[in-house]
């Protein structure tokens, strides 16, 4: 299986996820092929190829080849992958690790999981389990419904 890791282009690192994936690959001898777009992370993977940033065409090509997308809990990254019917593992960035300014990605990832669109992985130590889960799970197809999404976001924001 081809795995594409995409960490977005905001100025936040996500070293914790990259290192967990590196450790997992080092421990396993699997047939999965991994490529990562690492964004502003400092960590440089040792066991899989990566580039800090990709242009639009390179990004589209990597996404197109992927069976599984591992990403942060950003709405754009998740929706972009599920629109292309990719199996998605979303790992929320956490403020306590300097990965974002707050923990809003926890709630975003939970919402997508509740819709059965993605596999949620809150603990990087369980990335291997998430990979096995996503390989054997069928997820709902993403259907764009802008008004439903706006209402859902408004309800979420009103609870904060």
TANOR-V258017 format. One record per helix or strand of 2 or more residues. SS is the DSSP state (a for helix, b for strand). FROM is the first residue (numbers start at 1). TO is the last residue. If there is no record, write none. Layout:
BEGIN
[[SS & FROM & TO] [SS & FROM & TO]]
END
This chain:
BEGIN
[[b & 2 & 6] [a & 15 & 27] [b & 33 & 37] [b & 49 & 51] [a & 56 & 65] [b & 68 & 72] [a & 75 & 83] [b & 87 & 91] [a & 95 & 97] [a & 104 & 114] [b & 119 & 120] [a & 124 & 135] [a & 146 & 158]]
END
